[in-house]
Each structure stands twice: as structure tokens, then as C-alpha cells.
Amino acid sequence: QRILRLAEMCRRLETEEEKVLPFYRSSLAEWEQEDARRVLEETPTEPLAEVMQDYVGLERFWQRFNKAKLEEKALERARVALANRNQHLRELLQQYLQGAALSLKVVRDPHPL
């Protein structure tokens, strides 16, 4: 109940894009989506199906939760890749500066050989 109330409160803070566009497209074919809609509209007869009706409202919550987790993982991978690239660039810069210091030393020395 608390999660559903919080979701309703957060709905007001959504951007227009979040309100209009779905988070991801369904991988089901059109006829599979129709079957799923039909099943959801039927009155449940089994005890487990009756209990599951209470959690249908959480579907949007789980979609958002999963999307946030996926984005978190993607950002973490991007951060690691950027950290690796940063380290590589630092090493290249250090090699360049060492080479520049050596060439200046060679130029200043009157007898390099």
C-alpha cells in the first residue's frame, strides 16, 4: 500500500517523456499481448491467481525499478571504462613529458656523445 501511494505521488513529478513513452517495448508478439490482456481481464478462479491480482498495481513499480537498476549497471560500466581510459591517457602524457625532458637535456648538453 505504501509503495503504491508513493508511486502515485511520484507520478506528478514525472517528465512528459516518462508519462507518454513506455519504458521499454514488449518483446511479445501482438497476439501474445492480446492473450495476456484477456487473461488479466478474466476473473481469477485459483487462490494464487486471486492473490496475484493484488500485485498487478506493482507492475509499473517493478518496470521502473528494473530500468533504474539497468541504468545503474550501465553507468558503472561506463565509469570503469572512463577510468581505464583516463589512466591510459595519464600514462601517455607522462611518457611524453619524460621524452620532452630528455630531449631538452640532450639539447643543453654540449657533448651529447
ZALUM-81022 format. One record per atom (N, C-alpha, C): residue number from 1; residue in three letters; y, x, z. Coordinates in Angstrom, 2 decimals. Atoms other than C-alpha are relative to their C-alpha. Example, Ala and Ser with C-alpha at 12.3 -4.5 7.8 and 13.67 -1.06 7.14 Angstrom:
! ZALUM-81022
@num=1 residuo=ala py=-1.19 px=0.89 pz=0.00
@num=1 residuo=ala py=-4.50 px=12.30 pz=7.80
@num=1 residuo=ala py=1.20 px=0.90 pz=0.00
@num=2 residuo=ser py=-1.19 px=-0.82 pz=-0.06
@num=2 residuo=ser py=-1.06 px=13.67 pz=7.14
@num=2 residuo=ser py=1.09 px=-0.77 pz=0.73
//
This chain:
! ZALUM-81022
@num=1 residuo=gln py=-1.19 px=0.83 pz=0.00
@num=1 residuo=gln py=0.00 px=0.00 pz=0.00
@num=1 residuo=gln py=1.25 px=0.87 pz=0.00
@num=2 residuo=arg py=-1.16 px=-0.89 pz=-0.11
@num=2 residuo=arg py=2.38 px=2.81 pz=0.92
@num=2 residuo=arg py=0.25 px=0.71 pz=-1.34
@num=3 residuo=ile py=-0.15 px=-0.68 pz=1.29
@num=3 residuo=ile py=1.72 px=4.67 pz=-2.34
@num=3 residuo=ile py=0.57 px=-0.95 pz=-1.05
@num=4 residuo=leu py=-0.50 px=0.97 pz=0.98
@num=4 residuo=leu py=2.32 px=1.52 pz=-4.36
@num=4 residuo=leu py=1.48 px=-0.30 pz=0.23
@num=5 residuo=arg py=-1.42 px=0.23 pz=-0.29
@num=5 residuo=arg py=5.62 px=0.87 pz=-2.55
@num=5 residuo=arg py=0.86 px=1.19 pz=-0.44
@num=6 residuo=leu py=-0.74 px=-1.19 pz=0.42
@num=6 residuo=leu py=6.73 px=4.46 pz=-3.14
@num=6 residuo=leu py=0.09 px=0.09 pz=-1.52
@num=7 residuo=ala py=-0.01 px=-0.01 pz=1.46
@num=7 residuo=ala py=5.75 px=4.18 pz=-6.81
@num=7 residuo=ala py=1.04 px=-0.98 pz=-0.54
@num=8 residuo=glu py=-1.01 px=0.97 pz=0.42
@num=8 residuo=glu py=7.91 px=1.07 pz=-7.15
@num=8 residuo=glu py=1.40 px=0.53 pz=0.22
@num=9 residuo=met py=-1.32 px=-0.58 pz=-0.27
@num=9 residuo=met py=10.84 px=2.88 pz=-5.53
@num=9 residuo=met py=0.32 px=1.11 pz=-1.00
@num=10 residuo=cys py=-0.21 px=-1.10 pz=0.94
@num=10 residuo=cys py=10.37 px=5.88 pz=-7.81
@num=10 residuo=cys py=0.22 px=-0.50 pz=-1.42
@num=11 residuo=arg py=-0.15 px=0.56 pz=1.35
@num=11 residuo=arg py=10.25 px=3.66 pz=-10.87
@num=11 residuo=arg py=1.48 px=-0.09 pz=-0.37
@num=12 residuo=arg py=-1.43 px=0.09 pz=0.26
@num=12 residuo=arg py=14.02 px=3.19 pz=-10.53
@num=12 residuo=arg py=0.60 px=1.34 pz=-0.38
@num=13 residuo=leu py=-0.53 px=-1.34 pz=0.26
@num=13 residuo=leu py=14.53 px=6.97 pz=-10.74
@num=13 residuo=leu py=-0.54 px=0.63 pz=-1.27
@num=14 residuo=glu py=0.58 px=-0.55 pz=1.23
@num=14 residuo=glu py=12.52 px=7.46 pz=-13.93
@num=14 residuo=glu py=1.06 px=0.10 pz=-1.09
@num=15 residuo=thr py=-0.88 px=-0.11 pz=1.16
@num=15 residuo=thr py=14.31 px=8.65 pz=-17.04
@num=15 residuo=thr py=-0.42 px=-1.05 pz=-1.01
@num=16 residuo=glu py=0.32 px=0.97 pz=1.05
@num=16 residuo=glu py=14.45 px=6.39 pz=-20.07
@num=16 residuo=glu py=-1.26 px=0.41 pz=-0.76
@num=17 residuo=glu py=1.17 px=-0.48 pz=0.73
@num=17 residuo=glu py=11.87 px=8.58 pz=-21.81
@num=17 residuo=glu py=-1.29 px=-0.32 pz=0.76
@num=18 residuo=glu py=1.19 px=0.28 pz=-0.81
@num=18 residuo=glu py=9.42 px=8.17 pz=-18.93
@num=18 residuo=glu py=-0.31 px=-1.49 pz=0.02
@num=19 residuo=lys py=0.23 px=1.43 pz=-0.04
@num=19 residuo=lys py=9.91 px=4.42 pz=-18.90
@num=19 residuo=lys py=-0.55 px=-0.52 pz=-1.33
@num=20 residuo=val py=0.37 px=0.51 pz=1.32
@num=20 residuo=val py=9.44 px=3.98 pz=-22.64
@num=20 residuo=val py=-1.29 px=0.62 pz=-0.51
@num=21 residuo=leu py=1.16 px=-0.68 pz=0.58
@num=21 residuo=leu py=6.88 px=6.59 pz=-23.67
@num=21 residuo=leu py=-1.14 px=0.11 pz=1.00
@num=22 residuo=pro py=1.13 px=-0.21 pz=-0.89
@num=22 residuo=pro py=3.39 px=6.74 pz=-22.22
@num=22 residuo=pro py=-0.16 px=1.49 pz=0.28
@num=23 residuo=phe py=0.18 px=-1.40 pz=-0.36
@num=23 residuo=phe py=2.37 px=9.96 pz=-20.51
@num=23 residuo=phe py=-0.90 px=0.72 pz=-0.99
@num=24 residuo=tyr py=0.86 px=-0.58 pz=1.02
@num=24 residuo=tyr py=-0.39 px=10.60 pz=-22.99
@num=24 residuo=tyr py=-0.70 px=-1.14 pz=-0.72
@num=25 residuo=arg py=0.69 px=1.03 pz=0.79
@num=25 residuo=arg py=-2.15 px=8.72 pz=-25.70
@num=25 residuo=arg py=-1.45 px=-0.06 pz=0.42
@num=26 residuo=ser py=1.40 px=0.19 pz=-0.33
@num=26 residuo=ser py=-5.53 px=7.30 pz=-25.06
@num=26 residuo=ser py=-0.88 px=0.64 pz=-1.06
@num=27 residuo=ser py=0.93 px=-0.60 pz=0.96
@num=27 residuo=ser py=-8.44 px=9.09 pz=-26.65
@num=27 residuo=ser py=-1.02 px=-1.05 pz=-0.49
@num=28 residuo=leu py=0.91 px=1.06 pz=0.40
@num=28 residuo=leu py=-10.23 px=5.75 pz=-27.06
@num=28 residuo=leu py=0.41 px=-0.57 pz=-1.35
@num=29 residuo=ala py=-0.27 px=0.68 pz=1.27
@num=29 residuo=ala py=-10.54 px=4.06 pz=-30.42
@num=29 residuo=ala py=0.58 px=-1.38 pz=0.32
@num=30 residuo=glu py=-0.65 px=1.29 pz=-0.21
@num=30 residuo=glu py=-8.71 px=0.77 pz=-30.90
@num=30 residuo=glu py=-0.98 px=-1.05 pz=0.54
@num=31 residuo=trp py=0.98 px=1.00 pz=-0.46
@num=31 residuo=trp py=-11.88 px=-1.32 pz=-30.48
@num=31 residuo=trp py=-0.46 px=0.30 pz=1.43
@num=32 residuo=glu py=0.37 px=-0.36 pz=-1.37
@num=32 residuo=glu py=-12.75 px=0.62 pz=-27.30
@num=32 residuo=glu py=1.09 px=-0.42 pz=0.98
@num=33 residuo=gln py=-1.11 px=0.43 pz=-0.86
@num=33 residuo=gln py=-9.30 px=-0.10 pz=-25.87
@num=33 residuo=gln py=-0.03 px=-1.52 pz=0.19
@num=34 residuo=glu py=0.10 px=1.46 pz=-0.10
@num=34 residuo=glu py=-9.75 px=-3.80 pz=-26.65
@num=34 residuo=glu py=-1.13 px=-0.40 pz=0.95
@num=35 residuo=asp py=1.12 px=0.27 pz=-0.92
@num=35 residuo=asp py=-13.14 px=-3.79 pz=-24.89
@num=35 residuo=asp py=0.41 px=0.25 pz=1.44
@num=36 residuo=ala py=-0.43 px=-0.34 pz=-1.36
@num=36 residuo=ala py=-11.60 px=-2.10 pz=-21.86
@num=36 residuo=ala py=0.97 px=-1.05 pz=0.54
@num=37 residuo=arg py=-0.93 px=1.04 pz=-0.42
@num=37 residuo=arg py=-8.76 px=-4.65 pz=-21.74
@num=37 residuo=arg py=-0.74 px=-1.29 pz=0.35
@num=38 residuo=arg py=0.78 px=1.21 pz=-0.24
@num=38 residuo=arg py=-11.24 px=-7.51 pz=-21.99
@num=38 residuo=arg py=-0.75 px=0.08 pz=1.33
@num=39 residuo=val py=0.75 px=-0.18 pz=-1.25
@num=39 residuo=val py=-13.35 px=-6.10 pz=-19.15
@num=39 residuo=val py=0.94 px=-0.08 pz=1.19
@num=40 residuo=leu py=-0.95 px=0.04 pz=-1.12
@num=40 residuo=leu py=-10.27 px=-5.64 pz=-16.94
@num=40 residuo=leu py=0.51 px=-1.41 pz=0.26
@num=41 residuo=glu py=-0.50 px=1.36 pz=-0.16
@num=41 residuo=glu py=-9.19 px=-9.24 pz=-17.57
@num=41 residuo=glu py=-1.05 px=-0.94 pz=0.59
@num=42 residuo=glu py=1.06 px=0.84 pz=-0.54
@num=42 residuo=glu py=-12.58 px=-10.67 pz=-16.57
@num=42 residuo=glu py=0.02 px=0.03 pz=1.52
@num=43 residuo=thr py=0.12 px=0.07 pz=-1.44
@num=43 residuo=thr py=-13.12 px=-11.80 pz=-13.01
@num=43 residuo=thr py=-1.23 px=0.78 pz=0.43
@num=44 residuo=pro py=1.16 px=-0.80 pz=-0.41
@num=44 residuo=pro py=-15.36 px=-9.29 pz=-11.24
@num=44 residuo=pro py=-1.03 px=-0.83 pz=0.74
@num=45 residuo=thr py=1.08 px=0.72 pz=-0.66
@num=45 residuo=thr py=-18.74 px=-10.53 pz=-10.07
@num=45 residuo=thr py=-0.74 px=0.89 pz=1.00
@num=46 residuo=glu py=0.69 px=-0.92 pz=-0.91
@num=46 residuo=glu py=-20.15 px=-7.42 pz=-8.39
@num=46 residuo=glu py=0.95 px=0.43 pz=1.12
@num=47 residuo=pro py=-0.86 px=-0.39 pz=-1.13
@num=47 residuo=pro py=-18.89 px=-6.31 pz=-4.95
@num=47 residuo=pro py=0.83 px=1.25 pz=-0.28
@num=48 residuo=leu py=-0.74 px=-1.22 pz=0.29
@num=48 residuo=leu py=-17.92 px=-2.84 pz=-6.16
@num=48 residuo=leu py=1.13 px=-0.27 pz=-0.99
@num=49 residuo=ala py=-1.04 px=0.33 pz=0.97
@num=49 residuo=ala py=-16.01 px=-4.28 pz=-9.10
@num=49 residuo=ala py=1.15 px=-0.75 pz=0.67
@num=50 residuo=glu py=-1.06 px=0.71 pz=-0.73
@num=50 residuo=glu py=-14.11 px=-6.57 pz=-6.72
@num=50 residuo=glu py=0.88 px=0.98 pz=0.77
@num=51 residuo=val py=-0.76 px=-1.01 pz=-0.75
@num=51 residuo=val py=-13.10 px=-3.61 pz=-4.57
@num=51 residuo=val py=0.85 px=0.84 pz=-0.94
@num=52 residuo=met py=-0.73 px=-0.82 pz=0.96
@num=52 residuo=met py=-12.06 px=-1.64 pz=-7.64
@num=52 residuo=met py=1.26 px=-0.70 pz=-0.51
@num=53 residuo=gln py=-1.19 px=0.73 pz=0.42
@num=53 residuo=gln py=-9.59 px=-4.40 pz=-8.56
@num=53 residuo=gln py=1.20 px=0.35 pz=0.88
@num=54 residuo=asp py=-1.08 px=-0.38 pz=-0.90
@num=54 residuo=asp py=-7.57 px=-3.32 pz=-5.52
@num=54 residuo=asp py=0.65 px=1.31 pz=-0.42
@num=55 residuo=tyr py=-0.50 px=-1.32 pz=0.37
@num=55 residuo=tyr py=-7.14 px=0.14 pz=-7.04
@num=55 residuo=tyr py=0.52 px=0.10 pz=-1.43
@num=56 residuo=val py=-0.49 px=-0.01 pz=1.38
@num=56 residuo=val py=-6.10 px=-0.85 pz=-10.56
@num=56 residuo=val py=1.47 px=0.40 pz=-0.01
@num=57 residuo=gly py=-1.42 px=-0.35 pz=-0.08
@num=57 residuo=gly py=-2.46 px=-0.50 pz=-9.48
@num=57 residuo=gly py=0.24 px=1.49 pz=0.17
@num=58 residuo=leu py=-0.15 px=-1.44 pz=-0.19
@num=58 residuo=leu py=-3.07 px=3.15 pz=-8.69
@num=58 residuo=leu py=-0.21 px=0.80 pz=-1.28
@num=59 residuo=glu py=0.27 px=-0.72 pz=1.25
@num=59 residuo=glu py=-3.94 px=4.00 pz=-12.31
@num=59 residuo=glu py=1.22 px=0.78 pz=-0.46
@num=60 residuo=arg py=-1.23 px=-0.68 pz=0.42
@num=60 residuo=arg py=-0.33 px=4.82 pz=-13.14
@num=60 residuo=arg py=0.30 px=1.18 pz=0.93
@num=61 residuo=phe py=-0.20 px=-1.10 pz=-0.94
@num=61 residuo=phe py=-0.09 px=6.93 pz=-9.98
@num=61 residuo=phe py=-0.88 px=1.18 pz=-0.37
@num=62 residuo=trp py=0.92 px=-1.09 pz=0.33
@num=62 residuo=trp py=-3.16 px=8.96 pz=-10.97
@num=62 residuo=trp py=0.37 px=0.65 pz=-1.32
@num=63 residuo=gln py=-0.46 px=-0.58 pz=1.26
@num=63 residuo=gln py=-1.83 px=9.40 pz=-14.50
@num=63 residuo=gln py=1.14 px=0.99 pz=0.27
@num=64 residuo=arg py=-1.13 px=-0.87 pz=-0.33
@num=64 residuo=arg py=1.39 px=10.83 pz=-13.09
@num=64 residuo=arg py=-0.45 px=1.22 pz=0.78
@num=65 residuo=phe py=0.49 px=-1.10 pz=-0.83
@num=65 residuo=phe py=-0.43 px=12.94 pz=-10.53
@num=65 residuo=phe py=-0.71 px=1.04 pz=-0.87
@num=66 residuo=asn py=0.72 px=-0.92 pz=0.88
@num=66 residuo=asn py=-2.74 px=14.43 pz=-13.17
@num=66 residuo=asn py=0.95 px=0.72 pz=-0.95
@num=67 residuo=lys py=-0.98 px=-0.62 pz=0.89
@num=67 residuo=lys py=0.18 px=15.05 pz=-15.53
@num=67 residuo=lys py=0.77 px=1.08 pz=0.75
@num=68 residuo=ala py=-0.73 px=-1.00 pz=-0.80
@num=68 residuo=ala py=2.07 px=16.85 pz=-12.76
@num=68 residuo=ala py=-0.87 px=1.22 pz=0.27
@num=69 residuo=lys py=0.91 px=-1.13 pz=-0.24
@num=69 residuo=lys py=-0.98 px=18.99 pz=-11.95
@num=69 residuo=lys py=-0.17 px=0.84 pz=-1.26
@num=70 residuo=leu py=0.14 px=-0.74 pz=1.26
@num=70 residuo=leu py=-1.44 px=19.91 pz=-15.62
@num=70 residuo=leu py=1.25 px=0.82 pz=-0.29
@num=71 residuo=glu py=-1.24 px=-0.73 pz=0.23
@num=71 residuo=glu py=2.22 px=20.87 pz=-15.92
@num=71 residuo=glu py=0.13 px=1.17 pz=0.97
@num=72 residuo=glu py=-0.05 px=-1.08 pz=-0.99
@num=72 residuo=glu py=1.97 px=22.91 pz=-12.72
@num=72 residuo=glu py=-0.88 px=1.17 pz=-0.44
@num=73 residuo=lys py=0.91 px=-1.06 pz=0.47
@num=73 residuo=lys py=-1.02 px=24.84 pz=-14.10
@num=73 residuo=lys py=0.58 px=0.71 pz=-1.22
@num=74 residuo=ala py=-0.58 px=-0.60 pz=1.20
@num=74 residuo=ala py=0.72 px=25.38 pz=-17.45
@num=74 residuo=ala py=1.18 px=0.91 pz=0.36
@num=75 residuo=leu py=-1.13 px=-0.81 pz=-0.42
@num=75 residuo=leu py=3.85 px=26.67 pz=-15.73
@num=75 residuo=leu py=-0.47 px=1.27 pz=0.72
@num=76 residuo=glu py=0.54 px=-1.17 pz=-0.68
@num=76 residuo=glu py=1.79 px=29.00 pz=-13.55
@num=76 residuo=glu py=-0.53 px=1.02 pz=-1.01
@num=77 residuo=arg py=0.49 px=-0.90 pz=1.05
@num=77 residuo=arg py=0.07 px=30.45 pz=-16.63
@num=77 residuo=arg py=1.16 px=0.65 pz=-0.75
@num=78 residuo=ala py=-1.17 px=-0.55 pz=0.69
@num=78 residuo=ala py=3.43 px=30.87 pz=-18.35
@num=78 residuo=ala py=0.69 px=1.03 pz=0.87
@num=79 residuo=arg py=-0.63 px=-0.95 pz=-0.92
@num=79 residuo=arg py=4.83 px=32.60 pz=-15.26
@num=79 residuo=arg py=-0.77 px=1.32 pz=0.02
@num=80 residuo=val py=0.83 px=-1.21 pz=0.00
@num=80 residuo=val py=1.90 px=35.05 pz=-15.20
@num=80 residuo=val py=0.19 px=0.76 pz=-1.31
@num=81 residuo=ala py=-0.19 px=-0.65 pz=1.29
@num=81 residuo=ala py=2.30 px=35.74 pz=-18.92
@num=81 residuo=ala py=1.37 px=0.69 pz=-0.08
@num=82 residuo=leu py=-1.33 px=-0.59 pz=0.00
@num=82 residuo=leu py=6.03 px=36.35 pz=-18.48
@num=82 residuo=leu py=0.08 px=1.21 pz=0.93
@num=83 residuo=ala py=0.02 px=-1.14 pz=-0.92
@num=83 residuo=ala py=5.41 px=38.64 pz=-15.50
@num=83 residuo=ala py=-0.68 px=1.20 pz=-0.66
@num=84 residuo=asn py=0.69 px=-1.08 pz=0.72
@num=84 residuo=asn py=2.95 px=40.68 pz=-17.59
@num=84 residuo=asn py=0.90 px=0.59 pz=-1.07
@num=85 residuo=arg py=-0.90 px=-0.48 pz=1.06
@num=85 residuo=arg py=5.42 px=40.89 pz=-20.47
@num=85 residuo=arg py=1.15 px=0.79 pz=0.61
@num=86 residuo=asn py=-1.09 px=-0.68 pz=-0.69
@num=86 residuo=asn py=8.19 px=41.89 pz=-18.07
@num=86 residuo=asn py=-0.44 px=1.40 pz=0.43
@num=87 residuo=gln py=0.52 px=-1.29 pz=-0.43
@num=87 residuo=gln py=6.03 px=44.68 pz=-16.66
@num=87 residuo=gln py=-0.15 px=0.95 pz=-1.19
@num=88 residuo=his py=0.18 px=-0.81 pz=1.20
@num=88 residuo=his py=5.20 px=45.93 pz=-20.16
@num=88 residuo=his py=1.36 px=0.50 pz=-0.51
@num=89 residuo=leu py=-1.32 px=-0.40 pz=0.46
@num=89 residuo=leu py=8.88 px=45.95 pz=-21.15
@num=89 residuo=leu py=0.63 px=1.03 pz=0.94
@num=90 residuo=arg py=-0.51 px=-1.00 pz=-0.95
@num=90 residuo=arg py=9.78 px=47.84 pz=-17.97
@num=90 residuo=arg py=-0.62 px=1.37 pz=-0.27
@num=91 residuo=glu py=0.68 px=-1.27 pz=0.29
@num=91 residuo=glu py=7.17 px=50.48 pz=-18.81
@num=91 residuo=glu py=0.57 px=0.62 pz=-1.28
@num=92 residuo=leu py=-0.59 px=-0.51 pz=1.25
@num=92 residuo=leu py=8.55 px=50.81 pz=-22.36
@num=92 residuo=leu py=1.40 px=0.57 pz=0.24
@num=93 residuo=leu py=-1.36 px=-0.46 pz=-0.31
@num=93 residuo=leu py=12.09 px=51.12 pz=-21.02
@num=93 residuo=leu py=-0.04 px=1.32 pz=0.77
@num=94 residuo=gln py=0.13 px=-1.23 pz=-0.77
@num=94 residuo=gln py=11.01 px=53.78 pz=-18.55
@num=94 residuo=gln py=-0.41 px=1.17 pz=-0.90
@num=95 residuo=gln py=0.40 px=-1.04 pz=0.95
@num=95 residuo=gln py=9.27 px=55.75 pz=-21.32
@num=95 residuo=gln py=1.18 px=0.42 pz=-0.88
@num=96 residuo=tyr py=-1.16 px=-0.30 pz=0.84
@num=96 residuo=tyr py=12.39 px=55.50 pz=-23.48
@num=96 residuo=tyr py=1.01 px=0.85 pz=0.77
@num=97 residuo=leu py=-0.97 px=-0.74 pz=-0.80
@num=97 residuo=leu py=14.65 px=56.70 pz=-20.66
@num=97 residuo=leu py=-0.49 px=1.41 pz=0.31
@num=98 residuo=gln py=0.55 px=-1.34 pz=-0.23
@num=98 residuo=gln py=12.32 px=59.61 pz=-19.89
@num=98 residuo=gln py=0.13 px=0.85 pz=-1.26
@num=99 residuo=gly py=-0.15 px=-0.72 pz=1.26
@num=99 residuo=gly py=12.35 px=60.59 pz=-23.57
@num=99 residuo=gly py=1.44 px=0.38 pz=-0.26
@num=100 residuo=ala py=-1.42 px=-0.28 pz=0.20
@num=100 residuo=ala py=16.14 px=60.35 pz=-23.70
@num=100 residuo=ala py=0.44 px=1.12 pz=0.93
@num=101 residuo=ala py=-0.37 px=-1.05 pz=-0.95
@num=101 residuo=ala py=16.48 px=62.53 pz=-20.58
@num=101 residuo=ala py=-0.55 px=1.34 pz=-0.47
@num=102 residuo=leu py=0.59 px=-1.23 pz=0.50
@num=102 residuo=leu py=14.13 px=65.12 pz=-22.08
@num=102 residuo=leu py=0.77 px=0.54 pz=-1.19
@num=103 residuo=ser py=-0.71 px=-0.46 pz=1.19
@num=103 residuo=ser py=15.99 px=65.26 pz=-25.38
@num=103 residuo=ser py=1.37 px=0.55 pz=0.37
@num=104 residuo=leu py=-1.29 px=-0.53 pz=-0.45
@num=104 residuo=leu py=19.32 px=65.75 pz=-23.57
@num=104 residuo=leu py=-0.19 px=1.38 pz=0.64
@num=105 residuo=lys py=0.29 px=-1.27 pz=-0.65
@num=105 residuo=lys py=17.77 px=68.57 pz=-21.54
@num=105 residuo=lys py=-0.26 px=1.08 pz=-1.05
@num=106 residuo=val py=0.31 px=-0.95 pz=1.07
@num=106 residuo=val py=16.47 px=70.23 pz=-24.73
@num=106 residuo=val py=1.27 px=0.41 pz=-0.73
@num=107 residuo=val py=-1.24 px=-0.29 pz=0.70
@num=107 residuo=val py=19.89 px=69.98 pz=-26.40
@num=107 residuo=val py=0.88 px=0.94 pz=0.83
@num=108 residuo=arg py=-0.84 px=-0.82 pz=-0.87
@num=108 residuo=arg py=21.65 px=71.56 pz=-23.40
@num=108 residuo=arg py=-0.55 px=1.41 pz=0.19
@num=109 residuo=asp py=0.60 px=-1.30 pz=-0.22
@num=109 residuo=asp py=19.19 px=74.43 pz=-23.09
@num=109 residuo=asp py=0.28 px=0.90 pz=-1.21
@num=110 residuo=pro py=-0.35 px=-0.85 pz=1.13
@num=110 residuo=pro py=20.44 px=77.39 pz=-25.20
@num=110 residuo=pro py=-1.22 px=0.61 pz=-0.69
@num=111 residuo=his py=1.22 px=-0.58 pz=0.58
@num=111 residuo=his py=16.91 px=78.75 pz=-25.77
@num=111 residuo=his py=-1.18 px=-0.93 pz=0.22
@num=112 residuo=pro py=1.09 px=0.95 pz=-0.23
@num=112 residuo=pro py=14.51 px=75.80 pz=-26.13
@num=112 residuo=pro py=-1.38 px=0.59 pz=-0.23
@num=113 residuo=leu py=1.30 px=-0.60 pz=0.24
@num=113 residuo=leu py=11.71 px=78.01 pz=-27.43
@num=113 residuo=leu py=-0.10 px=1.20 pz=0.88
//
